[in-house]
């Protein structure tokens, strides 16, 4: 998680659906395997470009793969 | 128009890391040789050639070794190193300035003149060796700082995380 923004993603689910390893996905989108792992674990939020690349690779929209949890304000 | 393209040999990522180690060892050897031969130009040229060799080798690595996350880690570590380094450099420079201004200001005489007029130690050449060692110490401090920050940010952004797919 970067800057405290709660960003979640469903990359692991999509990888399982497509029977894809982290290494294969990393090679497909042009990053290292550690970057895919860091994104899956929520330790790194990808750039918009990389997020689009990943989503398009799975044939999904960016909102289906990446979820932004709006922080709720306590009244 | 002439277009220069790189068509060097390709290599695996681990081969590249091995090459870095070999180049570092060779540089240490050349440094020793340079000291023995009293030829500073030797290590200076060897260091530049080593950097060029690694730069070209890096371009020939087949696998992805750098992406947006690694670039971000490098940027953050470099920025933090710069922030700390400028404070250290400035503090040292302030100390040097105080020493310099504590003495009578003015240029040294262009010619020694009669021996009895000036103390001989005032006419000695600057001690370049001592300056080089201070410079090298500061450089080493910067490198240690950079490595420390890099390890911190690499850990923060999951560089050494493992999971079930780990080999």
gemmi code that builds the backbone of each chain (N, CA, C; Angstrom):
import gemmi

chains = {
    "A": [
        ("UNK", (0.853, -1.196, 0.000), (0.000, 0.000, 0.000), (0.888, 1.245, 0.000)),
        ("UNK", (0.632, 2.152, -0.909), (1.443, 3.349, -1.024), (0.651, 4.570, -0.582)),
        ("UNK", (1.256, 5.418, 0.201), (0.633, 6.647, 0.686), (-0.643, 6.395, 1.479)),
        ("UNK", (-0.803, 5.195, 2.013), (-1.959, 4.900, 2.833), (-3.257, 4.749, 2.064)),
        ("UNK", (-3.199, 4.670, 0.750), (-4.420, 4.537, -0.055), (-4.790, 3.055, -0.142)),
        ("UNK", (-6.001, 2.735, 0.287), (-6.372, 1.329, 0.267), (-6.732, 0.837, -1.139)),
        ("UNK", (-5.780, 0.284, -1.834), (-6.007, -0.249, -3.183), (-5.932, -1.775, -3.128)),
        ("UNK", (-6.957, -2.397, -3.619), (-6.949, -3.859, -3.653), (-6.983, -4.309, -5.107)),
        ("UNK", (-6.654, -5.551, -5.312), (-6.719, -6.046, -6.696), (-7.074, -7.534, -6.704)),
        ("UNK", (-7.494, -7.978, -7.884), (-7.902, -9.378, -8.025), (-7.011, -10.098, -9.031)),
        ("UNK", (-5.745, -9.687, -9.060), (-4.818, -10.279, -10.034), (-4.654, -11.780, -9.799)),
        ("UNK", (-4.561, -12.146, -8.530), (-4.367, -13.564, -8.207), (-5.540, -14.407, -8.718)),
        ("UNK", (-6.742, -13.855, -8.571), (-7.953, -14.559, -9.030), (-7.921, -14.701, -10.549)),
        ("UNK", (-7.583, -13.606, -11.223), (-7.534, -13.638, -12.689), (-6.425, -14.562, -13.184)),
        ("UNK", (-5.321, -14.592, -12.457), (-4.242, -15.503, -12.849), (-4.689, -16.942, -12.739)),
        ("UNK", (-5.400, -17.211, -11.661), (-5.900, -18.576, -11.464), (-6.902, -18.944, -12.556)),
        ("UNK", (-7.755, -17.980, -12.915), (-8.746, -18.219, -13.975), (-8.080, -18.516, -15.316)),
        ("UNK", (-6.958, -17.855, -15.558), (-6.235, -18.028, -16.833), (-5.085, -19.035, -16.716)),
        ("UNK", (-4.970, -19.668, -15.536), (-3.911, -20.646, -15.282), (-2.536, -20.070, -15.657)),
        ("UNK", (-2.235, -18.963, -15.023), (-1.048, -18.191, -15.379), (-0.136, -18.035, -14.152)),
        ("UNK", (1.147, -18.183, -14.361), (2.084, -17.953, -13.246), (2.428, -16.463, -13.172)),
        ("UNK", (2.991, -16.090, -12.039), (3.430, -14.686, -11.888), (4.498, -14.345, -12.927)),
        ("UNK", (5.387, -15.298, -13.154), (6.484, -15.091, -14.115), (5.921, -14.838, -15.521)),
        ("UNK", (4.925, -15.639, -15.900), (4.342, -15.503, -17.244), (3.645, -14.153, -17.392)),
        ("UNK", (2.895, -13.762, -16.356), (2.207, -12.467, -16.406), (3.227, -11.324, -16.440)),
        ("UNK", (4.279, -11.468, -15.618), (5.320, -10.433, -15.577), (5.965, -10.269, -16.962)),
        ("UNK", (6.289, -11.383, -17.589), (6.890, -11.314, -18.937), (5.928, -10.692, -19.942)),
        ("UNK", (4.638, -11.004, -19.777), (3.642, -10.502, -20.728), (3.473, -8.982, -20.641)),
        ("UNK", (3.575, -8.454, -19.443), (3.365, -7.005, -19.277), (4.675, -6.231, -19.123)),
        ("UNK", (5.814, -6.943, -19.164), (7.120, -6.296, -19.179), (7.617, -5.787, -17.842)),
        ("UNK", (7.343, -6.548, -16.787), (7.890, -6.191, -15.464), (8.541, -7.435, -14.855)),
        ("UNK", (9.113, -7.264, -13.672), (9.718, -8.417, -12.999), (8.642, -9.178, -12.220)),
        ("UNK", (8.953, -10.441, -11.896), (8.002, -11.259, -11.138), (7.750, -10.663, -9.756)),
        ("UNK", (8.798, -10.061, -9.175), (8.661, -9.463, -7.846), (7.653, -8.313, -7.857)),
        ("UNK", (7.566, -7.621, -8.973), (6.601, -6.513, -9.069), (5.166, -7.049, -9.051)),
        ("UNK", (4.932, -8.131, -9.788), (3.587, -8.746, -9.774), (3.260, -9.219, -8.357)),
        ("UNK", (4.246, -9.841, -7.705), (4.048, -10.319, -6.331), (3.747, -9.153, -5.381)),
        ("UNK", (4.503, -8.060, -5.545), (4.292, -6.884, -4.684), (2.904, -6.277, -4.901)),
        ("UNK", (2.444, -6.270, -6.145), (1.099, -5.728, -6.433), (0.035, -6.638, -5.801)),
        ("UNK", (0.213, -7.935, -5.990), (-0.764, -8.880, -5.426), (-0.865, -8.753, -3.907)),
        ("UNK", (0.287, -8.541, -3.277), (0.301, -8.444, -1.810), (-0.093, -7.058, -1.317)),
        ("UNK", (-0.335, -6.136, -2.242), (-0.755, -4.787, -1.860), (0.377, -3.917, -1.352)),
        ("UNK", (1.622, -4.327, -1.649), (2.762, -3.530, -1.189), (3.136, -2.448, -2.193)),
        ("UNK", (2.664, -2.600, -3.403), (2.973, -1.607, -4.434), (1.754, -1.380, -5.317)),
        ("UNK", (1.410, -0.123, -5.508), (0.312, 0.218, -6.414), (0.896, 0.521, -7.790)),
        ("UNK", (0.451, -0.198, -8.814), (1.047, 0.007, -10.143), (0.656, 1.355, -10.746)),
        ("UNK", (1.439, 1.769, -11.732), (1.087, 2.983, -12.470), (-0.177, 2.708, -13.281)),
        ("UNK", (-0.784, 3.770, -13.763), (-2.007, 3.613, -14.564), (-1.737, 2.780, -15.810)),
        ("UNK", (-0.557, 3.014, -16.404), (-0.182, 2.290, -17.632), (-0.085, 0.785, -17.369)),
        ("UNK", (0.598, 0.440, -16.273), (0.756, -0.986, -15.950), (-0.585, -1.605, -15.563)),
        ("UNK", (-1.394, -0.842, -14.844), (-2.718, -1.345, -14.459), (-3.557, -1.652, -15.707)),
        ("UNK", (-3.502, -0.754, -16.689), (-4.236, -0.982, -17.942), (-3.685, -2.201, -18.685)),
        ("UNK", (-2.369, -2.333, -18.698), (-1.749, -3.475, -19.384), (-2.219, -4.794, -18.771)),
        ("UNK", (-2.231, -4.837, -17.442), (-2.638, -6.065, -16.753), (-4.113, -6.366, -17.023)),
        ("UNK", (-4.929, -5.325, -16.894), (-6.373, -5.516, -17.115), (-6.648, -5.974, -18.548)),
        ("UNK", (-6.016, -5.341, -19.506), (-6.240, -5.702, -20.913), (-5.727, -7.097, -21.224)),
        ("UNK", (-4.649, -7.478, -20.544), (-4.115, -8.826, -20.769), (-5.151, -9.870, -20.372)),
        ("UNK", (-5.891, -9.583, -19.309), (-6.926, -10.514, -18.852), (-8.263, -10.292, -19.573)),
        ("UNK", (-8.310, -9.317, -20.449), (-9.557, -9.023, -21.160), (-10.627, -8.463, -20.254)),
        ("UNK", (-10.204, -7.753, -19.250), (-11.156, -7.185, -18.285), (-10.966, -5.673, -18.215)),
        ("UNK", (-11.927, -5.015, -17.590), (-11.771, -3.573, -17.405), (-10.908, -3.338, -16.164)),
        ("UNK", (-10.363, -2.151, -16.084), (-9.448, -1.846, -14.965), (-10.169, -1.906, -13.613)),
        ("UNK", (-11.484, -1.551, -13.634), (-12.244, -1.580, -12.369), (-12.517, -3.009, -11.904)),
        ("UNK", (-12.511, -3.944, -12.844), (-12.745, -5.338, -12.457), (-11.516, -5.951, -11.788)),
        ("UNK", (-10.347, -5.463, -12.191), (-9.099, -6.026, -11.639), (-8.634, -5.253, -10.407)),
        ("UNK", (-8.737, -3.934, -10.483), (-8.272, -3.105, -9.361), (-9.449, -2.445, -8.648)),
        ("UNK", (-9.448, -2.560, -7.340), (-10.565, -2.034, -6.549), (-10.050, -0.942, -5.620)),
        ("UNK", (-10.731, 0.166, -5.658), (-10.335, 1.272, -4.781), (-11.355, 1.388, -3.657)),
        ("UNK", (-10.877, 1.156, -2.430), (-11.761, 1.265, -1.261), (-11.774, 2.707, -0.780)),
        ("UNK", (-12.902, 3.370, -1.031), (-13.039, 4.761, -0.573), (-13.003, 4.791, 0.946)),
        ("UNK", (-12.096, 5.556, 1.532), (-12.076, 5.613, 2.997), (-13.352, 6.244, 3.545)),
        ("UNK", (-13.993, 5.559, 4.470), (-15.245, 6.083, 5.032), (-14.944, 7.052, 6.160)),
        ("UNK", (-15.676, 8.150, 6.165), (-15.475, 9.157, 7.209), (-16.406, 8.878, 8.377)),
        ("UNK", (-15.825, 8.844, 9.555), (-16.647, 8.644, 10.759), (-17.294, 9.960, 11.170)),
        ("UNK", (-18.600, 9.943, 11.252), (-19.317, 11.176, 11.634), (-19.514, 11.230, 13.130)),
    ],
    "B": [
        ("UNK", (20.735, 9.396, -42.716), (21.251, 9.689, -41.369), (21.805, 8.417, -40.739)),
        ("UNK", (22.939, 8.560, -40.107), (23.569, 7.413, -39.461), (22.825, 7.067, -38.171)),
        ("UNK", (22.467, 5.824, -38.077), (21.766, 5.384, -36.860), (22.608, 4.320, -36.163)),
        ("UNK", (22.965, 4.599, -34.931), (23.792, 3.643, -34.185), (22.883, 2.760, -33.354)),
        ("UNK", (22.981, 1.475, -33.565), (22.186, 0.544, -32.758), (23.109, -0.420, -32.051)),
        ("UNK", (22.680, -0.856, -30.886), (23.483, -1.788, -30.113), (23.151, -3.206, -30.540)),
        ("UNK", (24.168, -3.954, -30.935), (23.919, -5.337, -31.354), (24.893, -6.277, -30.641)),
        ("UNK", (25.137, -5.997, -29.376), (26.058, -6.819, -28.603), (25.438, -8.147, -28.224)),
        ("UNK", (26.218, -8.948, -27.498), (25.732, -10.269, -27.127), (24.683, -10.146, -26.016)),
        ("UNK", (23.837, -11.148, -25.956), (22.805, -11.158, -24.916), (23.244, -12.112, -23.803)),
        ("UNK", (22.706, -11.877, -22.615), (23.067, -12.734, -21.480), (21.911, -12.830, -20.501)),
        ("UNK", (22.027, -13.829, -19.628), (21.022, -14.024, -18.583), (21.276, -13.026, -17.443)),
        ("UNK", (20.248, -12.854, -16.611), (20.346, -11.912, -15.507), (21.455, -12.303, -14.522)),
        ("UNK", (21.515, -13.604, -14.187), (22.534, -14.048, -13.223), (23.946, -13.904, -13.798)),
        ("UNK", (24.086, -14.092, -15.108), (25.394, -13.910, -15.755), (25.838, -12.461, -15.606)),
        ("UNK", (24.865, -11.550, -15.729), (25.172, -10.124, -15.575), (25.658, -9.824, -14.156)),
        ("UNK", (24.966, -10.401, -13.154), (25.373, -10.181, -11.768), (26.771, -10.756, -11.511)),
        ("UNK", (27.054, -11.907, -12.142), (28.385, -12.519, -12.030), (29.440, -11.603, -12.649)),
        ("UNK", (29.082, -11.017, -13.782), (30.006, -10.098, -14.466), (30.330, -8.883, -13.583)),
        ("UNK", (29.318, -8.396, -12.860), (29.541, -7.254, -11.948), (30.600, -7.621, -10.902)),
        ("UNK", (30.474, -8.831, -10.344), (31.432, -9.298, -9.347), (32.839, -9.408, -9.915)),
        ("UNK", (32.935, -9.951, -11.130), (34.251, -10.123, -11.766), (34.888, -8.757, -12.029)),
        ("UNK", (34.089, -7.833, -12.560), (34.607, -6.481, -12.848), (35.081, -5.812, -11.561)),
        ("UNK", (34.311, -5.988, -10.473), (34.694, -5.383, -9.183), (36.029, -5.942, -8.707)),
        ("UNK", (36.211, -7.265, -8.835), (37.475, -7.889, -8.417), (38.641, -7.390, -9.264)),
        ("UNK", (38.413, -7.287, -10.571), (39.468, -6.802, -11.481), (39.840, -5.361, -11.121)),
        ("UNK", (38.820, -4.559, -10.796), (39.073, -3.154, -10.429), (39.938, -3.062, -9.162)),
        ("UNK", (39.641, -3.936, -8.194), (40.448, -3.959, -6.956), (41.892, -4.307, -7.292)),
        ("UNK", (42.069, -5.298, -8.166), (43.411, -5.700, -8.593), (44.147, -4.570, -9.290)),
        ("UNK", (43.437, -3.875, -10.175), (44.059, -2.767, -10.909), (44.387, -1.613, -9.954)),
        ("UNK", (43.533, -1.421, -8.947), (43.817, -0.378, -7.948), (45.140, -0.676, -7.230)),
        ("UNK", (45.288, -1.942, -6.836), (46.525, -2.360, -6.158), (47.732, -2.142, -7.084)),
        ("UNK", (47.571, -2.563, -8.344), (48.649, -2.406, -9.337), (48.981, -0.927, -9.543)),
        ("UNK", (47.922, -0.127, -9.568), (48.079, 1.314, -9.777), (48.878, 1.946, -8.639)),
        ("UNK", (48.610, 1.477, -7.404), (49.348, 1.986, -6.243), (50.812, 1.554, -6.331)),
        ("UNK", (51.019, 0.272, -6.707), (52.387, -0.248, -6.800), (53.196, 0.498, -7.862)),
        ("UNK", (52.547, 0.789, -8.989), (53.247, 1.454, -10.092), (53.237, 2.982, -9.962)),
        ("UNK", (52.532, 3.455, -8.953), (52.354, 4.899, -8.749), (51.792, 5.557, -10.009)),
        ("UNK", (50.778, 4.911, -10.577), (50.170, 5.407, -11.816), (48.667, 5.581, -11.605)),
        ("UNK", (48.227, 6.737, -11.111), (46.786, 6.931, -10.841), (45.919, 6.860, -12.097)),
        ("UNK", (46.509, 7.195, -13.231), (45.746, 7.180, -14.489), (45.235, 5.774, -14.820)),
        ("UNK", (46.009, 4.778, -14.404), (45.660, 3.376, -14.692), (44.305, 3.009, -14.084)),
        ("UNK", (44.126, 3.275, -12.799), (42.858, 2.920, -12.138), (41.730, 3.830, -12.628)),
        ("UNK", (42.061, 5.077, -12.933), (41.020, 5.995, -13.407), (40.447, 5.525, -14.746)),
        ("UNK", (41.349, 5.141, -15.671), (40.890, 4.648, -16.982), (40.168, 3.308, -16.817)),
        ("UNK", (40.738, 2.434, -15.971), (40.130, 1.111, -15.757), (38.725, 1.240, -15.168)),
        ("UNK", (38.540, 2.195, -14.266), (37.217, 2.370, -13.646), (36.185, 2.825, -14.688)),
        ("UNK", (36.597, 3.780, -15.521), (35.671, 4.277, -16.561), (35.332, 3.148, -17.541)),
        ("UNK", (36.355, 2.366, -17.939), (36.117, 1.248, -18.857), (35.196, 0.199, -18.223)),
        ("UNK", (35.381, -0.038, -16.917), (34.528, -0.996, -16.203), (33.072, -0.563, -16.202)),
        ("UNK", (32.859, 0.726, -15.962), (31.481, 1.264, -15.952), (30.852, 1.137, -17.346)),
        ("UNK", (31.641, 1.462, -18.390), (31.126, 1.360, -19.770), (30.787, -0.096, -20.098)),
        ("UNK", (31.675, -1.017, -19.691), (31.447, -2.446, -19.953), (30.145, -2.920, -19.296)),
        ("UNK", (29.941, -2.532, -18.033), (28.723, -2.955, -17.325), (27.480, -2.318, -17.934)),
        ("UNK", (27.616, -1.072, -18.391), (26.478, -0.399, -19.025), (26.064, -1.141, -20.300)),
        ("UNK", (27.065, -1.506, -21.105), (26.760, -2.228, -22.351), (26.204, -3.621, -22.053)),
        ("UNK", (26.785, -4.282, -21.043), (26.316, -5.626, -20.680), (24.877, -5.588, -20.184)),
        ("UNK", (24.552, -4.538, -19.441), (23.195, -4.402, -18.899), (22.161, -4.299, -20.014)),
        ("UNK", (22.541, -3.636, -21.093), (21.611, -3.507, -22.219), (21.375, -4.833, -22.931)),
        ("UNK", (22.310, -5.758, -22.725), (22.191, -7.048, -23.396), (21.504, -8.118, -22.573)),
        ("UNK", (21.034, -7.761, -21.368), (20.352, -8.762, -20.529), (18.978, -9.067, -21.124)),
        ("UNK", (18.712, -10.378, -21.302), (17.459, -10.794, -21.960), (16.229, -10.512, -21.089)),
        ("UNK", (16.346, -10.865, -19.784), (15.173, -10.743, -18.909), (15.013, -9.295, -18.419)),
        ("UNK", (13.836, -9.015, -17.898), (13.571, -7.686, -17.341), (14.269, -7.567, -15.988)),
        ("UNK", (15.168, -6.615, -15.860), (15.822, -6.421, -14.553), (15.428, -5.074, -13.952)),
        ("UNK", (14.736, -4.275, -14.741), (14.332, -2.958, -14.235), (12.917, -2.654, -14.722)),
        ("UNK", (12.071, -2.258, -13.814), (10.726, -1.837, -14.193), (10.328, -0.639, -13.331)),
        ("UNK", (9.067, -0.242, -13.414), (8.655, 0.988, -12.718), (8.830, 0.903, -11.203)),
        ("UNK", (8.660, -0.288, -10.626), (8.818, -0.424, -9.170), (10.287, -0.278, -8.774)),
        ("UNK", (11.179, -0.937, -9.513), (12.611, -0.835, -9.176), (13.125, 0.589, -9.412)),
        ("UNK", (12.605, 1.244, -10.453), (12.995, 2.639, -10.718), (12.537, 3.528, -9.564)),
        ("UNK", (11.314, 3.267, -9.069), (10.794, 4.061, -7.951), (11.635, 3.850, -6.682)),
        ("UNK", (12.026, 2.590, -6.436), (12.872, 2.287, -5.270), (14.197, 3.046, -5.388)),
        ("UNK", (14.788, 3.003, -6.573), (16.065, 3.696, -6.817), (15.912, 5.198, -6.612)),
        ("UNK", (14.826, 5.753, -7.141), (14.591, 7.203, -7.021), (14.436, 7.619, -5.568)),
        ("UNK", (13.642, 6.857, -4.825), (13.410, 7.208, -3.414), (14.706, 7.121, -2.622)),
        ("UNK", (15.481, 6.037, -2.856), (16.753, 5.863, -2.139), (17.722, 6.993, -2.494)),
        ("UNK", (17.771, 7.361, -3.778), (18.687, 8.419, -4.225), (18.298, 9.762, -3.604)),
        ("UNK", (17.010, 10.019, -3.542), (16.536, 11.292, -2.984), (16.875, 11.404, -1.495)),
        ("UNK", (16.619, 10.330, -0.758), (16.924, 10.339, 0.677), (18.432, 10.486, 0.900)),
        ("UNK", (19.232, 9.800, 0.073), (20.696, 9.898, 0.188), (21.136, 11.337, -0.039)),
        ("UNK", (20.558, 11.963, -1.047), (20.899, 13.359, -1.359), (20.534, 14.275, -0.200)),
        ("UNK", (19.355, 14.038, 0.379), (18.892, 14.879, 1.492), (19.843, 14.806, 2.684)),
        ("UNK", (20.310, 13.574, 2.988), (21.224, 13.420, 4.124), (22.624, 13.930, 3.751)),
        ("UNK", (23.051, 13.599, 2.523), (24.422, 13.932, 2.097), (24.666, 15.433, 2.079)),
        ("UNK", (23.691, 16.202, 1.594), (23.949, 17.641, 1.488), (24.103, 18.257, 2.867)),
        ("UNK", (23.378, 17.726, 3.859), (23.529, 18.233, 5.226), (24.945, 17.923, 5.741)),
        ("UNK", (25.397, 16.669, 5.529), (26.742, 16.273, 5.988), (27.817, 17.115, 5.282)),
        ("UNK", (27.695, 17.249, 3.960), (28.667, 18.033, 3.190), (28.683, 19.490, 3.652)),
        ("UNK", (27.496, 20.014, 3.898), (27.391, 21.418, 4.295), (28.014, 21.631, 5.670)),
        ("UNK", (27.768, 20.687, 6.584), (28.342, 20.793, 7.936), (29.870, 20.768, 7.859)),
        ("UNK", (30.415, 19.832, 7.055), (31.874, 19.747, 6.898), (32.429, 21.021, 6.259)),
        ("UNK", (31.722, 21.524, 5.259), (32.166, 22.740, 4.586), (32.130, 23.929, 5.536)),
        ("UNK", (31.105, 23.970, 6.393), (31.021, 25.054, 7.387), (32.219, 25.018, 8.323)),
        ("UNK", (32.574, 23.811, 8.760), (33.735, 23.639, 9.626), (35.002, 24.113, 8.939)),
        ("UNK", (35.158, 23.730, 7.666), (36.342, 24.140, 6.894), (36.371, 25.650, 6.726)),
        ("UNK", (35.205, 26.235, 6.496), (35.129, 27.689, 6.309), (35.526, 28.421, 7.592)),
        ("UNK", (35.082, 27.881, 8.725), (35.445, 28.498, 10.012), (36.957, 28.447, 10.216)),
        ("UNK", (37.561, 27.293, 9.909), (39.028, 27.157, 10.036), (39.728, 28.161, 9.122)),
        ("UNK", (39.216, 28.256, 7.864), (39.844, 29.153, 6.888), (39.747, 30.609, 7.322)),
        ("UNK", (38.567, 31.002, 7.830), (38.366, 32.408, 8.208), (38.970, 32.755, 9.579)),
        ("UNK", (39.359, 31.707, 10.333), (39.994, 31.959, 11.628), (41.427, 32.460, 11.468)),
        ("UNK", (41.989, 32.231, 10.267), (43.362, 32.648, 9.996), (43.341, 33.977, 9.243)),
        ("UNK", (44.483, 34.639, 9.192), (44.533, 35.885, 8.418), (44.201, 35.624, 6.951)),
        ("UNK", (43.310, 36.437, 6.414), (42.903, 36.253, 5.024), (43.942, 36.826, 4.070)),
        ("UNK", (43.879, 36.429, 2.813), (44.788, 36.966, 1.811), (45.524, 35.869, 1.085)),
        ("UNK", (46.043, 36.207, -0.073), (46.748, 35.227, -0.889), (48.183, 35.063, -0.411)),
        ("UNK", (48.707, 33.878, -0.694), (50.107, 33.640, -0.377), (50.978, 34.379, -1.376)),
        ("UNK", (52.191, 34.707, -1.001), (53.070, 35.409, -1.944), (53.383, 34.530, -3.151)),
        ("UNK", (53.445, 35.129, -4.343), (53.691, 34.340, -5.544), (55.066, 33.687, -5.562)),
        ("UNK", (56.033, 34.316, -4.980), (57.395, 33.743, -4.949), (57.822, 33.568, -3.498)),
        ("UNK", (58.601, 32.543, -3.249), (59.014, 32.314, -1.860), (59.785, 33.487, -1.265)),
        ("UNK", (60.609, 34.117, -2.067), (61.423, 35.202, -1.516), (62.531, 34.647, -0.638)),
        ("UNK", (63.114, 35.472, 0.133), (64.192, 35.017, 1.016), (63.663, 34.004, 2.036)),
        ("UNK", (64.463, 33.000, 2.295), (64.046, 31.900, 3.178), (63.651, 32.397, 4.567)),
        ("UNK", (64.312, 33.393, 5.035), (64.055, 33.836, 6.404), (62.737, 34.604, 6.544)),
        ("UNK", (62.170, 35.020, 5.397), (60.942, 35.820, 5.454), (59.701, 35.009, 5.821)),
        ("UNK", (59.591, 33.793, 5.250), (58.383, 32.984, 5.461), (58.744, 31.625, 6.045)),
        ("UNK", (57.903, 31.132, 6.888), (58.142, 29.763, 7.368), (57.981, 28.772, 6.217)),
        ("UNK", (58.845, 27.792, 6.146), (58.837, 26.853, 5.006), (57.524, 26.091, 4.896)),
        ("UNK", (56.896, 25.774, 6.054), (55.652, 24.977, 5.984), (54.508, 25.755, 5.318)),
        ("UNK", (54.584, 27.073, 5.324), (53.536, 27.889, 4.706), (53.602, 27.817, 3.181)),
        ("UNK", (54.734, 27.401, 2.663), (54.912, 27.382, 1.208), (54.780, 25.988, 0.602)),
        ("UNK", (54.414, 25.035, 1.440), (54.260, 23.672, 0.909), (53.025, 23.584, 0.016)),
        ("UNK", (53.085, 22.631, -0.904), (51.929, 22.414, -1.780), (50.775, 21.837, -0.963)),
        ("UNK", (49.555, 22.062, -1.398), (48.425, 21.474, -0.671), (48.554, 19.950, -0.609)),
        ("UNK", (48.059, 19.394, 0.488), (48.177, 17.940, 0.662), (47.017, 17.274, -0.089)),
        ("UNK", (47.277, 16.912, -1.329), (46.224, 16.316, -2.154), (45.830, 14.936, -1.648)),
        ("UNK", (46.793, 14.199, -1.113), (46.505, 12.855, -0.613), (45.457, 12.881, 0.476)),
        ("UNK", (45.625, 13.792, 1.443), (44.669, 13.911, 2.546), (43.293, 14.308, 2.054)),
        ("UNK", (43.260, 15.224, 1.103), (41.986, 15.668, 0.529), (41.279, 14.509, -0.172)),
        ("UNK", (42.071, 13.712, -0.914), (41.492, 12.565, -1.639), (40.890, 11.557, -0.669)),
        ("UNK", (41.573, 11.355, 0.470), (41.062, 10.384, 1.453), (39.751, 10.890, 2.068)),
        ("UNK", (39.701, 12.195, 2.379), (38.448, 12.763, 2.926), (37.319, 12.617, 1.899)),
        ("UNK", (37.664, 12.914, 0.642), (36.674, 12.810, -0.446), (36.173, 11.370, -0.588)),
        ("UNK", (37.121, 10.432, -0.527), (36.773, 9.019, -0.667), (35.930, 8.551, 0.516)),
        ("UNK", (36.254, 9.045, 1.711), (35.469, 8.683, 2.913), (34.028, 9.169, 2.772)),
        ("UNK", (33.874, 10.409, 2.307), (32.526, 10.954, 2.113), (31.770, 10.177, 1.045)),
        ("UNK", (32.482, 9.803, -0.002), (31.859, 9.028, -1.085), (31.398, 7.664, -0.560)),
        ("UNK", (32.258, 7.030, 0.237), (31.899, 5.733, 0.825), (30.680, 5.882, 1.740)),
        ("UNK", (30.641, 6.984, 2.492), (29.505, 7.251, 3.373), (28.218, 7.375, 2.541)),
        ("UNK", (28.323, 8.080, 1.420), (27.167, 8.220, 0.523), (26.711, 6.867, 0.000)),
        ("UNK", (27.693, 6.026, -0.363), (27.352, 4.696, -0.898), (26.651, 3.867, 0.179)),
        ("UNK", (27.195, 3.912, 1.417), (26.570, 3.165, 2.518), (25.151, 3.668, 2.778)),
        ("UNK", (24.996, 4.984, 2.758), (23.665, 5.568, 2.956), (22.705, 5.090, 1.873)),
        ("UNK", (23.183, 5.146, 0.624), (22.335, 4.745, -0.512), (21.925, 3.280, -0.385)),
        ("UNK", (22.916, 2.427, -0.064), (22.610, 0.994, 0.074), (21.593, 0.783, 1.198)),
        ("UNK", (21.788, 1.489, 2.314), (20.857, 1.376, 3.439), (19.443, 1.778, 3.051)),
        ("UNK", (19.312, 2.923, 2.403), (17.977, 3.389, 1.978), (17.377, 2.453, 0.936)),
        ("UNK", (18.256, 1.929, 0.075), (17.761, 1.046, -0.983), (17.194, -0.246, -0.380)),
        ("UNK", (17.920, -0.767, 0.607), (17.453, -1.985, 1.290), (16.115, -1.698, 1.984)),
        ("UNK", (16.009, -0.531, 2.620), (14.777, -0.163, 3.325), (13.592, -0.104, 2.354)),
        ("UNK", (13.773, 0.613, 1.253), (12.658, 0.758, 0.308), (12.384, -0.535, -0.462)),
        ("UNK", (13.436, -1.295, -0.729), (13.235, -2.578, -1.418), (12.395, -3.505, -0.543)),
        ("UNK", (12.684, -3.494, 0.749), (11.911, -4.316, 1.688), (10.466, -3.807, 1.764)),
        ("UNK", (10.326, -2.477, 1.799), (8.987, -1.875, 1.908), (8.125, -2.224, 0.695)),
        ("UNK", (8.731, -2.245, -0.489), (7.967, -2.516, -1.706), (8.137, -3.955, -2.200)),
        ("UNK", (8.365, -4.856, -1.258), (8.266, -6.288, -1.543), (9.337, -6.905, -2.409)),
        ("UNK", (10.576, -6.413, -2.310), (11.640, -6.959, -3.162), (11.973, -8.402, -2.804)),
        ("UNK", (11.935, -8.705, -1.484), (12.353, -10.054, -1.071), (11.185, -10.876, -0.542)),
        ("UNK", (9.988, -10.458, -0.871), (8.830, -11.235, -0.447), (8.790, -12.569, -1.190)),
        ("UNK", (8.271, -13.554, -0.512), (8.148, -14.868, -1.154), (6.696, -15.322, -1.075)),
        ("UNK", (6.357, -16.257, -1.928), (5.028, -16.867, -1.858), (5.132, -18.301, -2.354)),
        ("UNK", (3.982, -18.892, -2.613), (3.985, -20.313, -2.963), (4.644, -20.605, -4.305)),
        ("UNK", (4.798, -19.543, -5.136), (5.407, -19.774, -6.449), (6.921, -19.653, -6.413)),
        ("UNK", (7.435, -19.261, -5.251), (8.878, -19.063, -5.147), (9.612, -20.359, -5.447)),
        ("UNK", (10.718, -20.234, -6.180), (11.514, -21.431, -6.519), (12.123, -22.065, -5.277)),
    ],
}
model = gemmi.Model(1)
for chain_id, residues in chains.items():
    chain = gemmi.Chain(chain_id)
    for i, (resn, *xyz) in enumerate(residues, 1):
        res = gemmi.Residue()
        res.name, res.seqid = resn, gemmi.SeqId(i, " ")
        for name, pos in zip(("N", "CA", "C"), xyz):
            atom = gemmi.Atom()
            atom.name, atom.element = name, gemmi.Element(name[0])
            atom.pos, atom.b_iso = gemmi.Position(*pos), 0.0
            res.add_atom(atom)
        chain.add_residue(res)
    model.add_chain(chain)
structure = gemmi.Structure()
structure.add_model(model)
structure.setup_entities()
